[in-house]
Amino acid sequence: MTLSSPVNLSDADKLEMLRRLDQFRQWRSLDEKRFCLVCGKIITGRQIQVDGGTRGNGPLRLSCPTERCNSIPMDWVLPTDEILARVEKLLAEEREPAIPAPVTHADEGYERGHRGQSGIVSQLREFAFLFKRRS
C-alpha cells in the first residue's frame, strides 16, 4: 500500500528518476527487467512506481508495482538465467499436487507428511536472503 499517489512522468523523466533513485543498479532503458526478491515477480522500469514528491518538494521513492509488495530498489536484482531457472523450479514444485506421505510414529499411528509449512513464499525469501548476503 502506497502512502501517496504515483507520480505521472514522461518516459525520459521516469528513466532519469530510475537512474537517480536506484543506487544499486544502472538503468539503460525503461524496458529493462528486474526480479523482485520480495514478491517474486519480474518487473520492468515502465512498471515501477515513482511515489512522493508532495507539492513538488517532498522526497521521491521507487516502489514495486505488485499489489501489497513494499519492496524498494535494493530488493530488485537482474534476472539472470540462474535466478529464472530457480524461480521456475520453485513455481513448478508449488504447482505439483501435494501427495501426503504417511509417517510412521512409535505408536504405529499415521500422520500426513508436509512438504513445507509455508510453501513458495518461504522458499523465495530464503532464496532472496542469499542475494542480500552477497550484496
N, C-alpha and C positions, 0 to 999 in steps of 0.2 A: 504494500500500500504506500503510495507516494504522499508526501506531505504537501506538495504543491503540484500544480498542473504542469505537464510537459511544455517546454518552450518550443515554439514553431520556428525553425531555422531553414534558410536556404541550404542546398546541398554543400555549397562552398563553406558556409558558416558552420554547418554541422561537422564537416571534416576538420575544420580548424579547431572546434571545441574538442573533438576526439583527440587530436594531436596535443592539445594543450592540457586537457584534464586527465588523460590516461598516461601517467608517468611510468607505467610498467612495460608497455609495448607500443611500437610505432604503428601508425595507420597511414597507408598509402592511398586507400580509396574507401568509399562507403560500402563497397561490395565485399570487403574482406570479412572473413568469418572468425569467430571466437567460440570456444567451448566454455559454457558457464559451469564451473565446478559446483555451484550451489544447486541449480535446478536440473543440470544435465542436458541442457538444450544447446543447439548450435544457433548462434545469433549473428547478425550482420551489423555493420556500422549504421546502416539505414534504420534498423530496428531499435537500436539503443536509444534510450530516452535521455534527454537533457532536461533536468529539473532545476528549479530555483530561480534565481535572478529577480527576486521581489523588487518591483518598481525600477528595474534596471541596475540596482546596486547590491543585490544580495548575492551570496555565493552560488555558483552553478555546480552541479554534480551530474555524473553519468550513472544510469541505473539500467539493470536488465529489463527487457520488455515483457518478460514472462510474468503472468499474474501471480502475485504473492511471493515473488522472488525479490529479495532485497540485496542482491549481490552488487558489487562495485567493480571497477576495473581490475583490482588485484585478484579477483576471483575468476577472471577470464583468461584462458590460455589458448594458444594457437592449436587448432585441431589437427595434430599430426596423425599419420597413419596408425601409430601405436595407440593413441587415445581413441580414435574412431573404432578401431578393432576391439578394444577393451570395452567400450560402451556398447557396441553391438553384441558382444558376448554376454554382458550383464543383462541387456534387454531380452536376448534370446532365452537366457536362464529364467527370467521373470515370466516370460510367456509360456514356458513349459508347464504342463499341468502338474500340480503338486500331487505326487503319489506317496501317500504316507507309508512309511516303512515301520513294521511292528518292532517294538523294542522290548526285549525280554528283561524283566526285573527278577530279583531274587525270589519273589513270591510267585513267579511264573505268570504274573498278570501281564497284559499287553497295554501299551500306551502308544498313541500315534507319535511318530518321529516328526521333527520340524527341521526344514531346510535352513531356516534363518528367521529370527523373530521379526525383523523389520524390513526384509526384502531389499529391493534395489536402492532405496534411499540410503540405507546403512552402507551398502557396498559402494555407492558413489561418493559418500562422504569419506570413507576410508581411502578410496582412490584419490580423491581431491587432496587429502592430507599429505600424500606422497609428493605431490607437486608443490604444495605450500612449503614443505620442508626444504625442497631443493632451491627455492627462490631466495 
